[in-house]
Amino acid sequence: MDFSNLTRRTFLGASGISLGTAALSSMLPNGANANELPGLPHHVATAKRVIFLYMSGGPSHLELFDYKPTLARRDREPMPESFTRGQPIAQLQNAELKCFAPQYRFRRWGHSGQEMSELLPNIGRVADDIAIVRSMHTDQINHDPAHTVMNTGTQISGRPSIGSWVLYGLGSECDNLPGFIVMTSFAGRNPQPISMRQWSAGFLPGRHQGVQFYSTGEPVHYLSNPPGVSRDQQRQSIDTIAALNQFRNEREPHPEIDTRIAQYEMAFRMQTSVPDLMDIANEPRHIKQMYGCESADGSFAYNCLLARRLAERGVRFIQLYHRDWDHHDNIVNYMRVCSNACDRPTYALIQDLKQRGMLDDTLVIWGGEFGRTPMVQFKGSAPGRDHHIRGFSMFLAGGGVKGGISYGNTDEFGYGAVENPVHVRDLHATMLHTLGIDHTRLTYRYQGRNHRLTDVHGNVVEEILR
């Protein structure tokens, strides 16, 4: 067919594609429950969605969740070499390794008596709803590869992220917003960098890619119509582009053409849905006060409130990065800054979900890519802690997780996970299990082999599940 003098109407007539057909085909890949895999869920799910509160930079477990009296007693004494010999070290190489006592007091919270820091008085109010895992460990000691492990299950760049795997397996329950949405915030000093590949679809079809929303300014870049372009004109343009793409796809089928069609249509629908989502003016005052935000201020508090609104709208995977937990120096000050920014909104999100009856089927995960060393680091005007991968803490709530429990332990110095160690891939297997997915059966064929999020590893941590 000669396209040189082809009008839109002539093209549609000649190709046998109506506007309705083009629009319908573009909506199907992202429509409600548009999972690609037969037989899912594999078993009864306890969670429909995930909200991952990602504390980027590596929050210190020793100031938050894992109090160590021995470390306190031996403050500034040499760290026993039996713990550190042959172990990976980030910035403390060739330095004298000395113990560094916990810098904040701990207390018991809730009926369960969960032991947590005084820095988390609001999270302490929901202590009976959370399961603290004190025996996390990971593989990579520097930030970017450690983020990659936490987000994809491997240090190899280019693999699909956890949100993309979930969206690939289960699809979305929302047809006017992406099924996987990411937002970021920071407080204090310069934010820790995060690469956009941490929410990449990797080798999965591109429509499972995470979409970053911005909580100040334009929520999604390039979403608004150009000046002078009306909504009707934009609708006509999208119909034409969809028809052209569909025509090409019928001649040379390719999954990325489906993705392109779906993205145009989704973007058009988002022009209406996104402004309504981001405007919290109609939220009750007591709800905004509970979170600690009044407007679109770019804070973690605002993002947490948006996370609840996204969950209500059927978004499958929501990831909030707070990018300021990298405390090599001045840890006393900046742990307080970050905790003040994140403690109250975390509590508010859990409590808000609970009072709306949504916590039962929403899995909330809180934690970063690794922890911090029991050894002191002197890098600036006041001491801090270096990166640490052998033992750290995270917590989970809702979505079939038992509340009011602690699981696993590190040694007396908080150095290594010694009781019920939980690798990042075990966390991933457990998360997928709550969503009704057997992690060994969620696979994608690529370069001659079946890949999965947990690769050949991963065990479901049954003990923290109901």
N, C-alpha and C positions, 0 to 999 in steps of 0.2 A: 504493500500500500504506500502511495506517495503522500508524505506528511507535509510537503512544502506549502500547499495551499489549503490545508485541512482546517475547516472551522470546527469549533467545539461540537455543534449540533450534528454536523456531518460525520465527525469521528464517532460519536456515540451511536448514531444510527447504523453506520457501517460495521462497527464492531459488535453490535448487538448487546451493548452494555447500557442499561438504564442508570440514571442517577441513583435510584433507590438501590439497585444491585451493587453499584460501586460503594455506596455508603455502608450498606449492610456488610459486604465482605470486609471492609476496613474496620468495622466494629467487632467482628467476631473474635479475633485473637486476644483482645483485652476485655471481652465481656465477662459477666459474672460467672465464676467457677469455670473459666476457660482453661482448665488444666490439660496438658498434652498427654498425660500418662494414664493408661487404663488401669483400673484396679486400685486407685487411690481414693480415700486413704487406705492404708494397709490394715489398720486396726482402728478401734474407736479412739477418736482424738479427744484430748482434754483442753486443747487450746485451738482457737481459730486464727489467732494473729500473734505477732511478737512485737514488743517494743524494747529495743536494746538501747539502754542509757550508757553510752560508751564514754568512759572517763579517760580521754586520750592523754598520754604522757606517762602513765604508770602511777596511780595513786598508791601511797604507802600503806600497806596492810598493817604495818606496825604502829601507825597513828590512828587507824580506823577500826579494824576488826580483829586484830590478833595480838592481844596483850601478852608480853613475855616478861615475867618477873625476873628471870635470870639475866636477861639483857639489861634490865633496869639496874640490877645489883652490880653488874660488871661494866657499867658505863665508863668509857674511855680506857678500859683495859684491852690488851691485845686480843683480837679475835682468835679463838683456837684454830690452829692451822689444819687440824683434822677435818674441819668443815670446808675450808677454802682451797686446800691443795688440789691443783689440777682442774679447778672449776673455772668456767668462763667469767671474765670480768670486763666491764665496759671501760669506764674512765678511771678506775682505781688501780690500774696496772702500775706496778712498781711503787705503789704507795704503801705506807705502813697501815695495816688493817686493824682498826680499833673499834670496839663495840660502841654503839650509840643508843642510849636508852630511849624508850618511847617518850615523846615530847608532850603528850597529853594524857590526862587521866582517863580511865575506863570505868564503866559502871554497868550494872545489870538493868535490862529494860524488859518491860512487859511481864505477863504472867509466866512466860517461858524462861525469863531470866537470861535472855541473850546478852552476851558481853560485847559491848561496843563503846566507842570513844565518846567523850563529852562533846566532840565536834559534831556529832550527829544526833542532836536532841529530837529532831522531828522524825527522822527515820526510826529512831528509838520508839516512837509512838506506834509504829506499825511492826515492831519486832516480832509480834506473834503471827504476822502474815508472811514473813520472809524466811528463806533457807539460806544460811551463810555457808559457803563452801570455802574452808580455810586451807585447802590443800591443792590449789590450782598450780600447774606448772606448764611451761611452754618451751620452745626450742631456740628462739632468736633473741639476742640480748640488745640489739639496737632497734630504734623505734620503727622505721619503715618496714623492715622484714618481720618484726614482731606484730605490727598491724596486719601485715599480709597473712601471717599464720592465724591470727584471731579472726580475720574476715573471710579467709578462703580455705583454711585447714592445711595450708602448705606455705613454705617460703618462696615458692616458684611464682614469679609474677605472671599475670595473664590468665589465672584460673578464675572461675566464677565465684562471686561473693555469696555469703550465706543467704542474704535476702534474695538474690537471683535464683539460687537453688530452690528456695521455698516457693517463689513465684512460679518457677518452671514446674514444680510438682503439683501445686494446688491451684494455681491461677489466682485471680483477684475476685473479690466480691463487690468491686466498685467499677462502674463503667464511665465515670467522668473524672477520675483521678488515677495516677499511676498506682500500681499495686505495691511498689517499693519506693519509699520516700526517705530522703536524708536531709537533716538540718544540722547546722553547727552553731556553736556559741563559745565565748571565752570571757574570762574575768581576771583582772590582775595585770599581768605583763604580756609580753608577746605570745600569741597563740602558737601552740605546737602544730607544725604543718601536717596536713593530711592530703594524700594524693587521691584524686577522683577514681583511680583504678581500684580503690578499696571497696567501691560499690559497683564495680564493673560486672557485666554478664559473662566476661571471658569468652569461652567457646560456645556458650549457650546462645540461642537466638537472641538478637539484640533487644527485643521487646521486653526482656526480663531485667534489663539494666536498671539500676537505681537512679532516681531523679532527684537532684538537689533542689530544695526550696530555700529561699533566702527570707529571713524574718525581718529584714529592713529593706526598703526600696522595693523594686520589682521582685515579687516572690519567685518568678521563673523567668530567666532571661529569654528575650526574643519571643515572648508569648503574646504580647499585645500587638494589635494591628498597627501597621505603619500609619502615620498621619494621612488623612484623606481617604483611607480605605474603610468602607462600612462593613458591618457584619455580613450583610447580604453579598457584598462583593467578595468577601473572604470565603463565604460558603461556596460561591461559584468557583473560585479558584481551587479550593480543596476538592470539590467534585471533579473538576477537570483533571487535576493531578492524580487523584485516585483512579480515575478511569484509565489514564495513560499507564499508570503503574500496573493496573490489573491486566490491561492488554499485553504489556510486556511479560507479566508473570505467566499468562496463559501460553505464551510462545516459549519462554525460557523460565520455568519455575525456579524460584530461589527463595529461601526463607527470609532473607533480608529485604526482599521486595514486600513481603507481607508485613514485616516490621515497619518499613517506610510508610506504607498505606495506613497502618494502625497509628503511627505517631502523628501523622497529619490530622487524622480524625480526633485522636485524643487531645491534641493541642487545641483544636477548635472547641471541644467541649469544656476544656479547662479554662478557657477565657471567661466562662460564666461561673464555674464551680470554685476556682481558686480565690477570687476576691471575696466570695461569701465565706470560704473557709478561714481566710486570714483575718477577717474582721471580727474581733471579739467584743465589740461594743454591746452586743445583746446578751453576753454572758452575765449571769447574776453577779452582783457586786461581791457577795460572800465567796463565790468561787474564785474570782480574780484575786481577792485578798488571801485566800487559802494558798494559791500558787505564788503570790507575791509579784504580780504584774498588773499593769493597768492598760497597756497598749502594746503595739508591735515594736518593742524596744530591742529586739535581737538577743534577749537574755535566754538563759537556760530555762527560766521560769515560763516565759512566753512559749518556748518550744515545747515544753512539757504539756502546756494547755493545748497547744495545737496537736500534739500527739494523741491526746484523748479525743479531740474532734476528728482527727484522721481515722482513729480506730472506730469511732461511731459510724463513719462513712464507708467502712468496709476495706480500708487499706490493709494489706496483708502483713507487710513488714515495714516497721518504722524505726529508724536509727538516728539517735541524737548524739552527736559528738560534742563533748565539752572539752576544749582543746587547751587546757592550762594546768595539767597535773605533773609537769616535768620539773621536779624540785631537787636539783643538784645542790642548791644553796638556799639559805634563808627559809628552811622548810617550816619553821614554827609560824612565820607570818603567812606564807603562801598556802599552807594547808588550811589555815583558817579562812583565807580569802576564797579558796575553791569550795570548801565545805559550806561556807555561808551562801555561795551561789547555787549549790546543788542539793543541799540537805532538804530545805523546805519544799522546793518543787518536786523532788522525788517522793517525799511523803504525800504531797497534794495529789500527784498523779495516781499513786496506789490507792489512796483514800477515795478519790473521785471515781475511779474505776469500780471500787468496791461498793460505794453507795449507789451506783447506777446498775449494779448487778453484772458488770463486765469483767471484773477481775477473775472470776471463775474460768472464763474462756480467753483470757489475755495473758500471755507469758511475758513478764517483765524481767529483764536481765540487766544487772548493774555491775560495771567493772571496766578495767582497762586492759592494755595489751600485756602488762606484767606488773610486778611490784617494785619495791625499793629495798636496798641492802640493809642488813642489820649493822653494817659498818658505816662509820661517819665519813663524809666527804667534805673537804674544805676547798671550795671553788670561788667563793666570793666573800662578802663581809660577814656572813653567818653560815653555820654548817648546814649540810643537807644530806641526801642519800643518793647513791648511784642506782642504775638499772639493776633489776634482779629478776631471774627467771625460774629459780628452783622452788620457790614457794610464794604464793600470794593469795589474796582473797577476792571473791566475787559473791554476789547474792542473787537469788531468783525469787520471784513471787508470782502467785496466780497460776492459771493454766494447768492445774493439776499438781502443782508443787506443794509439799507439806509446809505449813507455816510454823514458826517458832522453833526451828531446829538449826543446829550447827553440824556440819559434816566435815570430817577429815581434820588433820592437824599438821602443823609444822613442828620442827624440833624446838628445844628450849630457847634457842636464839632467834627463831623465826626465819631460819635460813632455808631449810629444805622440807618439802612435803614428805612426811614419814608415815602418816596414818591415812589410809584410803586416798592415795594421790589421784587427782583428776586432771588429765591432760585437756588441752583446748579441744581436741577431737572428741573426747568424751562429753564435753559440754555440748558440742554440735550434735552428737548422736542423741543426747538427752533432749535437746531442743526439738529436733525432728520427731522424736518419739511422742512428745506432747501434742504435736500437730497431726499425729496419726500416721507418721511416715517411718518405715523401717529403713534406717540409714544405709543398710547394705543393699537395698533394692532400688534406691533412688539413683539411677545411673544415666549417663549420656555417652554415646559412642563418639569418640574423637580420636583421630590419628591411630586407628586400628585397635583401640582398647576401650573398655567401659570405664569411665571415670565416675567418681562419686565425691561428695564433700569430704567424707572421712577417709578417703583412699582405702587402704587395707587395714585401717586402725579403727578405734572408737568403740567404747562400751557405754551403754545407757546406765546412768547412775540411778538405779531403781530405788535406792534407799531414801532419796529425797522426794520421791513421787508418791502421791496418794494411791 
